[in-house]
Amino acid sequence: MMFPQNLCLSTLRPTNGQPYSPEAVETLWAGKQVPPVLPFAQETVAHLRREGAPRVSISGVQEKISLRLVGDVLTPTEHDGEFILK
C-alpha cells in the first residue's frame, strides 16, 4: 500500500517521513505511535460487519466497523469502540 510521502495521513501537513504529524499523534492516539497499516485483512472487515450487524449500530450506508486502541494497535471490537473504520 502506498502512502503519501512526507504528508500526515490525518492532517495532510508536511512531516519528515513519518505517517502522522506530531499533532495528529497527540490528538488521535494520545501520543502513541500507531502503525498506519491495520493488522487485519479487508475480508475481516466484511466478516465483522456481517457478524456484528445485529449488535453494533454505526449509522450511515457506508460499510463501517468499530475499533479500539489496544496498546498501540487498532483492534476490531463490538463494545466500547473508540474509532470508526469506514
All heavy atoms as an XYZ file, in Angstrom:
667
protein
N       0.851     -1.175      0.000
C       0.000      0.000      0.000
C       0.892      1.233      0.000
O       1.857      1.321      0.729
C      -0.892     -0.027      1.248
C      -1.741      1.217      1.381
S      -2.912      1.130      2.742
C      -4.157      0.141      1.985
N       0.550      2.177     -0.818
C       1.334      3.402     -0.928
C       0.725      4.493     -0.055
O      -0.491      4.660     -0.031
C       1.369      3.875     -2.374
C       2.047      2.903     -3.333
S       3.795      2.689     -2.984
C       4.406      4.312     -3.326
N       1.570      5.205      0.653
C       1.143      6.326      1.472
C       1.784      7.594      0.929
O       2.853      7.547      0.326
C       1.571      6.131      2.933
C       0.904      4.961      3.585
C       1.604      3.802      3.829
C      -0.434      5.027      3.945
C       0.998      2.723      4.427
C      -1.052      3.949      4.536
C      -0.340      2.793      4.779
N       1.153      8.744      1.151
C       1.765      9.999      0.693
C       3.137     10.185      1.336
O       3.304      9.952      2.525
C       0.808     11.080      1.171
C      -0.415     10.401      1.643
C      -0.085      8.961      1.863
N       4.102     10.583      0.549
C       5.450     10.825      1.060
C       5.472     12.147      1.831
O       5.039     13.167      1.306
C       6.437     10.908     -0.106
C       6.621      9.606     -0.822
C       7.653      8.734     -0.136
O       8.604      9.223      0.444
N       7.460      7.442     -0.215
N       5.947     12.112      3.047
C       6.155     13.311      3.867
C       4.884     14.119      4.119
O       4.947     15.327      4.314
C       7.232     14.201      3.256
C       8.569     13.482      3.222
O       8.987     12.914      4.218
N       9.207     13.488      2.080
N       3.705     13.462      4.082
C       2.451     14.120      4.439
C       1.734     13.293      5.497
O       1.666     12.068      5.396
C       1.523     14.273      3.230
C       1.930     15.277      2.166
C       0.910     15.271      1.032
C       2.059     16.676      2.740
N       1.194     13.967      6.498
C       0.448     13.305      7.562
C      -0.812     12.660      6.983
O      -1.546     13.286      6.216
C       0.075     14.322      8.634
S      -0.982     13.652      9.939
N      -1.089     11.420      7.344
C      -2.270     10.712      6.863
C      -3.559     11.271      7.448
O      -4.640     10.982      6.940
C      -2.160      9.224      7.206
C      -1.010      8.488      6.538
C      -0.906      7.072      7.064
C      -1.158      8.506      5.042
N      -3.464     12.076      8.481
C      -4.648     12.661      9.111
C      -4.851     14.116      8.720
O      -5.916     14.508      8.270
C      -4.541     12.549     10.636
O      -5.625     13.168     11.262
N      -3.813     14.919      8.883
C      -3.941     16.364      8.670
C      -3.458     16.822      7.297
O      -3.719     17.952      6.896
C      -3.128     17.130      9.731
O      -1.740     16.839      9.541
C      -3.561     16.759     11.141
N      -2.723     15.950      6.602
C      -2.070     16.261      5.323
C      -1.030     17.372      5.451
O      -0.628     17.971      4.463
C      -3.098     16.606      4.235
C      -4.062     15.489      3.876
C      -5.052     15.956      2.813
C      -3.331     14.239      3.413
N      -0.573     17.610      6.663
C       0.519     18.561      6.879
C       1.853     17.871      6.596
O       1.970     16.655      6.734
C       0.493     19.061      8.324
C      -0.692     19.934      8.604
C      -0.627     20.489      9.995
N      -1.761     21.357     10.226
C      -2.267     21.610     11.415
N      -1.747     21.071     12.487
N      -3.299     22.415     11.530
N       2.866     18.651      6.216
C       4.178     18.054      5.946
C       4.748     17.362      7.187
O       4.569     17.829      8.319
C       5.044     19.257      5.566
C       4.085     20.303      5.118
C       2.840     20.085      5.935
N       5.387     16.231      6.957
C       6.094     15.505      8.019
C       7.493     15.179      7.511
O       7.803     15.370      6.347
C       5.383     14.188      8.388
O       5.424     13.326      7.255
C       3.950     14.399      8.823
N       8.308     14.649      8.364
C       9.664     14.235      7.981
C       9.688     12.730      7.743
O      10.438     12.001      8.364
C      10.662     14.622      9.069
C      10.822     16.107      9.180
O      10.780     16.807      8.174
N      10.977     16.610     10.383
N       8.831     12.281      6.833
C       8.805     10.864      6.502
C       7.983     10.017      7.450
O       7.929      8.807      7.294
N       7.351     10.617      8.437
C       6.513      9.878      9.375
C       5.088      9.801      8.828
O       4.656     10.685      8.099
C       6.508     10.567     10.743
C       7.866     10.646     11.400
C       8.438      9.268     11.641
O       7.788      8.388     12.178
N       9.676      9.080     11.221
N       4.316      8.753      9.189
C       2.960      8.659      8.666
C       2.005      9.692      9.257
O       1.029     10.074      8.621
C       2.521      7.239      9.018
C       3.412      6.819     10.136
C       4.693      7.583      9.965
N       2.277     10.137     10.492
C       1.395     11.098     11.160
C       2.203     12.274     11.697
O       3.324     12.102     12.165
C       0.658     10.451     12.344
C      -0.210      9.283     11.941
C       0.167      7.984     12.229
C      -1.415      9.486     11.282
C      -0.624      6.910     11.870
C      -2.217      8.422     10.912
C      -1.818      7.136     11.212
O      -2.608      6.086     10.843
N       1.612     13.465     11.667
C       2.250     14.640     12.262
C       2.185     14.517     13.784
O       1.339     13.788     14.318
C       1.515     15.906     11.818
O       0.199     15.929     12.353
N       3.064     15.223     14.509
C       3.002     15.182     15.974
C       1.623     15.590     16.508
O       1.139     15.013     17.484
C       4.087     16.176     16.412
C       5.062     16.182     15.276
C       4.223     16.003     14.037
N       0.979     16.556     15.852
C      -0.354     16.997     16.289
C      -1.376     15.873     16.140
O      -2.216     15.657     17.020
C      -0.818     18.216     15.480
C       0.045     19.448     15.636
C       1.269     19.452     14.722
O       1.390     18.592     13.831
O       2.140     20.315     14.920
N      -1.310     15.152     15.033
C      -2.239     14.042     14.813
C      -1.992     12.921     15.815
O      -2.944     12.349     16.361
C      -2.117     13.515     13.385
N      -0.734     12.603     16.077
C      -0.398     11.551     17.043
C      -0.984     11.899     18.409
O      -1.586     11.055     19.076
C       1.126     11.339     17.140
C       1.493     10.443     18.312
C       1.664     10.765     15.832
N      -0.848     13.134     18.809
C      -1.376     13.551     20.111
C      -2.903     13.556     20.123
O      -3.533     13.039     21.043
C      -0.835     14.937     20.480
C      -1.163     15.355     21.891
C      -0.670     14.369     22.946
O       0.455     13.843     22.814
O      -1.430     14.111     23.904
N      -3.512     14.113     19.081
C      -4.968     14.231     19.031
C      -5.655     12.878     18.877
O      -6.608     12.577     19.588
C      -5.387     15.153     17.865
O      -4.799     16.433     18.067
C      -6.896     15.299     17.789
N      -5.177     12.062     17.935
C      -5.831     10.788     17.643
C      -5.472      9.680     18.617
O      -6.328      8.912     19.040
C      -5.473     10.326     16.223
C      -5.998     11.174     15.077
C      -5.367     10.718     13.767
C      -7.513     11.083     15.012
N      -4.196      9.574     18.939
C      -3.713      8.399     19.660
C      -3.142      8.719     21.041
O      -2.458      7.882     21.622
C      -2.654      7.667     18.833
C      -2.893      7.617     17.365
C      -2.106      8.150     16.395
C      -3.991      7.021     16.677
N      -2.646      7.924     15.158
C      -3.813      7.223     15.295
C      -5.124      6.329     17.099
C      -4.694      6.767     14.349
C      -6.009      5.879     16.135
C      -5.795      6.088     14.791
N      -3.377      9.924     21.551
C      -2.871     10.322     22.878
C      -1.367     10.107     22.992
O      -0.855      9.670     24.022
C      -3.611      9.567     23.983
N      -0.647     10.411     21.912
C       0.807     10.336     21.926
C       1.391      8.990     21.545
O       2.601      8.859     21.420
N       0.566      7.943     21.354
C       1.082      6.618     20.984
C       1.395      6.577     19.495
O       0.712      7.194     18.688
C       0.053      5.539     21.314
C      -0.183      5.384     22.789
C      -1.151      4.269     23.058
C      -1.389      4.155     24.551
N      -2.357      3.090     24.839
N       2.439      5.859     19.132
C       2.832      5.692     17.734
C       2.085      4.493     17.152
O       2.514      3.361     17.267
C       4.345      5.486     17.625
C       5.158      6.689     18.010
C       4.952      7.857     17.056
O       4.790      7.690     15.859
N       4.954      9.055     17.607
N       0.934      4.737     16.531
C       0.100      3.690     15.958
C       0.507      3.466     14.508
O       0.595      4.421     13.737
C      -1.391      4.089     16.058
C      -2.276      3.071     15.371
C      -1.793      4.256     17.518
N       0.745      2.204     14.106
C       1.132      1.936     12.719
C       0.020      2.331     11.753
O      -1.157      2.153     12.058
C       1.365      0.420     12.677
C       1.453     -0.017     14.099
C       0.725      0.985     14.919
N       0.359      2.834     10.556
C      -0.659      3.239      9.590
C      -1.343      2.073      8.885
O      -2.363      2.246      8.240
C       0.120      4.097      8.593
C       1.509      3.590      8.671
C       1.705      3.165     10.107
N      -0.800      0.872      9.003
C      -1.396     -0.310      8.380
C      -2.082     -1.127      9.461
O      -1.473     -1.463     10.483
C      -0.320     -1.157      7.659
C      -0.930     -2.417      7.069
C       0.375     -0.338      6.591
N      -3.366     -1.427      9.245
C      -4.126     -2.197     10.230
C      -3.692     -3.658     10.220
O      -3.361     -4.202      9.164
C      -5.623     -2.090      9.928
C      -6.184     -0.681     10.058
C      -7.615     -0.626      9.535
C      -6.131     -0.221     11.502
N      -3.705     -4.319     11.409
C      -3.187     -5.682     11.497
C      -4.217     -6.751     11.136
O      -4.163     -7.859     11.638
C      -2.773     -5.785     12.965
C      -3.750     -4.918     13.674
C      -4.002     -3.767     12.728
N      -5.204     -6.424     10.277
C      -6.173     -7.414      9.838
C      -6.542     -7.127      8.388
O      -6.383     -6.016      7.897
C      -7.414     -7.444     10.735
C      -8.014     -6.087     11.011
C      -8.957     -5.541     10.160
C      -7.632     -5.366     12.125
C      -9.503     -4.297     10.414
C      -8.179     -4.120     12.396
C      -9.117     -3.579     11.524
N      -7.036     -8.160      7.694
C      -7.322     -8.075      6.266
C      -8.677     -7.434      5.999
O      -9.554     -7.433      6.865
C      -7.287     -9.466      5.647
N      -8.870     -6.935      4.797
C     -10.135     -6.327      4.402
C     -11.277     -7.339      4.515
O     -12.403     -6.971      4.859
C     -10.034     -5.798      2.978
C     -11.242     -5.003      2.550
C     -11.046     -4.341      1.205
O      -9.960     -4.380      0.642
N     -12.081     -3.749      0.694
N     -11.002     -8.610      4.276
C     -12.031     -9.645      4.409
C     -12.539     -9.722      5.854
O     -13.699    -10.042      6.092
C     -11.484    -11.013      3.985
C     -11.151    -11.103      2.512
C      -9.805    -10.473      2.181
O      -8.917    -10.364      3.061
O      -9.640    -10.061      1.019
N     -11.680     -9.420      6.810
C     -12.075     -9.417      8.219
C     -13.127     -8.343      8.471
O     -14.067     -8.555      9.232
C     -10.843     -9.183      9.124
O      -9.890    -10.203      8.868
C     -11.218     -9.188     10.585
N     -12.997     -7.198      7.812
C     -13.971     -6.110      7.972
C     -15.347     -6.586      7.511
O     -16.340     -6.407      8.210
C     -13.532     -4.846      7.199
C     -14.606     -3.778      7.238
C     -12.216     -4.318      7.745
N     -15.412     -7.218      6.345
C     -16.693     -7.712      5.831
C     -17.291     -8.754      6.773
O     -18.495     -8.725      7.074
C     -16.505     -8.303      4.441
N     -16.467     -9.657      7.276
C     -16.944    -10.682      8.218
C     -17.478    -10.041      9.501
O     -18.558    -10.404      9.979
C     -15.816    -11.661      8.543
C     -16.156    -12.610      9.629
N     -16.987    -13.686      9.434
C     -15.798    -12.632     10.941
C     -17.119    -14.332     10.583
N     -16.403    -13.718     11.501
N     -16.741     -9.094     10.046
C     -17.177     -8.433     11.281
C     -18.474     -7.667     11.072
O     -19.324     -7.623     11.962
C     -16.080     -7.498     11.790
C     -14.840     -8.196     12.329
C     -13.725     -7.194     12.546
C     -15.155     -8.924     13.619
N     -18.638     -7.046      9.917
C     -19.882     -6.326      9.629
C     -21.059     -7.286      9.588
O     -22.121     -7.013     10.116
C     -19.777     -5.559      8.305
C     -19.055     -4.274      8.414
C     -19.723     -3.287      9.381
N     -21.096     -3.013      9.012
C     -22.109     -2.942      9.868
N     -21.930     -3.122     11.127
N     -23.312     -2.685      9.447
N     -20.883     -8.438      8.926
C     -21.983     -9.418      8.850
C     -22.314     -9.971     10.225
O     -23.471    -10.070     10.600
C     -21.608    -10.555      7.900
C     -21.687    -10.181      6.445
C     -21.575    -11.415      5.554
N     -20.360    -12.189      5.790
C     -19.172    -11.926      5.245
N     -19.038    -10.900      4.429
N     -18.142    -12.679      5.496
N     -21.285    -10.330     10.987
C     -21.495    -10.942     12.299
C     -21.954     -9.935     13.345
O     -22.738    -10.255     14.217
C     -20.210    -11.623     12.773
C     -19.761    -12.756     11.885
C     -20.773    -13.881     11.816
O     -21.325    -14.258     12.865
O     -21.036    -14.363     10.693
N     -21.450     -8.703     13.268
C     -21.746     -7.709     14.297
C     -22.945     -6.839     14.008
O     -23.377     -6.072     14.863
N     -23.524     -6.950     12.814
C     -24.630     -6.066     12.419
C     -25.763     -6.021     13.436
O     -26.275     -4.944     13.727
C     -25.140     -6.453     11.034
N     -26.188     -7.147     14.019
C     -27.293     -7.062     14.988
C     -26.900     -6.384     16.301
O     -27.757     -5.938     17.052
C     -27.663     -8.517     15.249
C     -27.011     -9.314     14.184
C     -25.829     -8.516     13.708
N     -25.595     -6.291     16.606
C     -25.159     -5.787     17.911
C     -24.532     -4.408     17.871
O     -24.525     -3.708     18.864
C     -24.169     -6.775     18.527
C     -24.774     -8.126     18.802
C     -23.753     -9.088     19.365
N     -22.681     -9.406     18.435
C     -22.742    -10.307     17.477
N     -23.842    -10.974     17.269
N     -21.712    -10.534     16.707
N     -23.951     -4.027     16.733
C     -23.246     -2.748     16.631
C     -23.983     -1.860     15.638
O     -24.227     -2.261     14.512
C     -21.776     -2.949     16.168
C     -21.082     -1.613     16.002
C     -21.024     -3.829     17.138
N     -24.331     -0.661     16.061
C     -25.044      0.252     15.177
C     -24.211      1.508     14.959
O     -24.011      2.302     15.873
C     -26.393      0.632     15.798
O     -27.022      1.596     15.004
N     -23.703      1.664     13.745
C     -22.991      2.867     13.334
C     -23.764      3.382     12.121
O     -23.776      2.738     11.076
C     -21.516      2.578     12.975
C     -20.789      1.917     14.139
C     -20.817      3.854     12.557
C     -19.391      1.424     13.801
N     -24.441      4.523     12.265
C     -25.361      4.985     11.230
C     -24.659      5.337      9.923
O     -23.476      5.635      9.896
C     -26.153      6.187     11.737
O     -25.276      7.261     11.985
N     -25.440      5.291      8.833
C     -24.943      5.610      7.501
C     -24.898      4.385      6.619
O     -24.964      3.257      7.098
N     -24.781      4.590      5.311
C     -24.809      3.474      4.372
C     -23.437      2.905      4.058
O     -23.328      1.827      3.519
C     -25.486      3.884      3.039
C     -26.966      3.940      3.178
C     -24.917      5.168      2.524
N     -22.387      3.594      4.403
C     -21.029      3.123      4.131
C     -20.688      1.971      5.080
O     -21.092      1.967      6.239
C     -20.076      4.287      4.379
C     -18.753      4.168      3.721
C     -17.967      5.467      3.876
O     -18.203      6.235      4.791
N     -17.036      5.695      2.979
N     -19.958      0.962      4.587
C     -19.504     -0.125      5.453
C     -18.597      0.432      6.541
O     -17.709      1.230      6.262
C     -18.737     -1.175      4.644
C     -19.608     -2.023      3.779
C     -20.473     -2.978      4.595
O     -19.988     -3.545      5.595
O     -21.638     -3.157      4.223
N     -18.837      0.035      7.793
C     -18.045      0.533      8.915
C     -17.899     -0.565      9.958
O     -18.761     -1.418     10.084
C     -18.737      1.720      9.593
C     -19.079      2.859      8.687
C     -19.903      3.885      9.454
C     -20.500      4.895      8.531
N     -21.665      4.392      7.829
N     -16.799     -0.513     10.704
C     -16.655     -1.339     11.897
C     -16.110     -0.459     13.020
O     -15.536      0.595     12.780
C     -15.744     -2.576     11.695
C     -14.321     -2.180     11.336
C     -16.343     -3.523     10.664
C     -13.342     -3.339     11.383
N     -16.325     -0.908     14.226
C     -15.867     -0.195     15.414
C     -14.487     -0.722     15.814
O     -14.240     -1.931     15.764
C     -16.875     -0.422     16.543
O     -16.501      0.284     17.686
N     -13.590      0.199     16.202
C     -12.232     -0.169     16.609
C     -11.914      0.409     17.979
O     -12.445      1.442     18.366
C     -11.203      0.384     15.617
C     -11.311     -0.030     14.158
C     -10.322      0.761     13.314
C     -11.076     -1.507     14.005
N     -11.044     -0.260     18.712
C     -10.463      0.258     19.959
C      -8.950      0.229     19.819
O      -8.414     -0.580     19.092
C     -10.732     -0.593     21.182
C     -11.891     -1.070     21.587
C     -11.944     -1.811     22.936
N     -11.201     -1.262     24.041
C     -11.580     -0.234     24.780
N     -12.684      0.379     24.529
N     -10.851      0.179     25.773
N      -8.321      1.084     20.572
C      -6.863      1.094     20.616
C      -6.426      0.187     21.763
O      -6.715      0.458     22.930
C      -6.360      2.521     20.831
C      -4.884      2.769     20.623
C      -4.435      2.341     19.237
C      -4.562      4.227     20.843
N      -5.789     -0.924     21.425
C      -5.285     -1.875     22.416
C      -3.772     -1.776     22.365
O      -3.151     -2.207     21.397
C      -5.767     -3.312     22.122
C      -5.176     -4.287     23.130
C      -7.291     -3.382     22.125
N      -3.182     -1.174     23.391
C      -1.758     -0.847     23.344
C      -1.564      0.206     22.278
O      -2.100      1.297     22.371
N      -0.853     -0.149     21.213
C      -0.690      0.788     20.096
C      -1.222      0.192     18.800
O      -0.777      0.543     17.721
C       0.769      1.222     19.951
C       1.698      0.062     19.648
O       1.234     -1.092     19.640
O       2.888      0.298     19.407
N      -2.203     -0.724     18.917
C      -2.771     -1.396     17.754
C      -4.279     -1.171     17.704
O      -4.977     -1.371     18.700
C      -2.476     -2.922     17.803
C      -3.120     -3.641     16.640
C      -0.977     -3.173     17.814
N      -4.791     -0.757     16.547
C      -6.236     -0.636     16.357
C      -6.808     -2.034     16.162
O      -6.346     -2.791     15.297
C      -6.553      0.233     15.142
C      -6.278      1.718     15.349
C      -6.349      2.457     14.024
C      -7.262      2.309     16.338
N      -7.815     -2.385     16.983
C      -8.374     -3.725     17.004
C      -9.889     -3.659     16.871
O     -10.525     -2.854     17.561
C      -8.003     -4.412     18.343
O      -6.582     -4.350     18.505
C      -8.447     -5.843     18.361
N     -10.502     -4.500     16.010
C     -11.962     -4.508     15.911
C     -12.604     -4.873     17.249
O     -12.069     -5.696     18.001
C     -12.236     -5.599     14.875
C     -10.979     -5.719     14.092
C      -9.878     -5.420     15.070
N     -13.756     -4.259     17.526
C     -14.457     -4.536     18.779
C     -15.956     -4.399     18.582
O     -16.411     -3.671     17.708
C     -13.997     -3.585     19.902
O     -14.638     -3.970     21.118
C     -14.333     -2.139     19.593
N     -16.728     -5.117     19.389
C     -18.187     -4.982     19.384
C     -18.644     -4.056     20.497
O     -19.785     -3.616     20.497
C     -18.844     -6.348     19.547
C     -18.646     -7.255     18.354
C     -19.342     -8.587     18.517
O     -20.172     -8.715     19.443
O     -19.061     -9.485     17.726
N     -17.771     -3.783     21.477
C     -18.134     -2.963     22.631
C     -17.082     -1.886     22.876
O     -15.900     -2.111     22.668
C     -18.243     -3.823     23.891
C     -19.148     -4.999     23.739
N     -20.472     -4.884     23.422
C     -18.912     -6.317     23.837
C     -21.014     -6.081     23.347
N     -20.081     -6.976     23.587
N     -17.532     -0.735     23.359
C     -16.630      0.337     23.787
C     -15.661      0.781     22.699
O     -14.487      1.045     22.955
C     -15.842     -0.089     25.043
C     -16.756     -0.457     26.182
O     -17.810      0.194     26.334
O     -16.436     -1.416     26.918
N     -16.147      0.880     21.462
C     -15.309      1.347     20.362
C     -14.905      2.793     20.557
O     -15.666      3.610     21.082
N     -13.694      3.113     20.137
C     -13.164      4.463     20.229
C     -13.046      5.130     18.867
O     -12.992      6.350     18.768
C     -11.768      4.434     20.867
C     -11.762      3.829     22.253
C     -10.354      3.586     22.732
O      -9.727      2.615     22.240
O      -9.882      4.367     23.563
N     -12.989      4.305     17.794
C     -12.782      4.812     16.451
C     -13.704      4.067     15.496
O     -14.163      2.971     15.791
C     -11.316      4.612     16.011
C     -10.346      5.252     16.946
C      -9.760      4.515     17.965
C     -10.023      6.600     16.826
C      -8.868      5.101     18.849
C      -9.138      7.189     17.696
C      -8.570      6.450     18.711
N     -13.960      4.670     14.324
C     -14.771      4.047     13.287
C     -13.903      3.895     12.044
O     -13.294      4.847     11.591
C     -16.005      4.887     12.965
C     -16.898      5.017     14.186
C     -16.782      4.280     11.796
C     -18.039      6.005     13.998
N     -13.870      2.671     11.504
C     -13.177      2.409     10.253
C     -14.219      2.364      9.151
O     -15.164      1.588      9.208
C     -12.424      1.081     10.313
C     -11.756      0.624      9.011
C     -10.676      1.605      8.595
C     -11.220     -0.778      9.148
N     -14.081      3.267      8.160
C     -15.017      3.295      7.028
C     -14.339      2.730      5.804
O     -13.187      2.931      5.586
C     -15.442      4.734      6.728
C     -16.198      5.380      7.833
C     -16.572      6.776      7.431
C     -17.366      7.454      8.521
N     -17.801      8.784      8.115
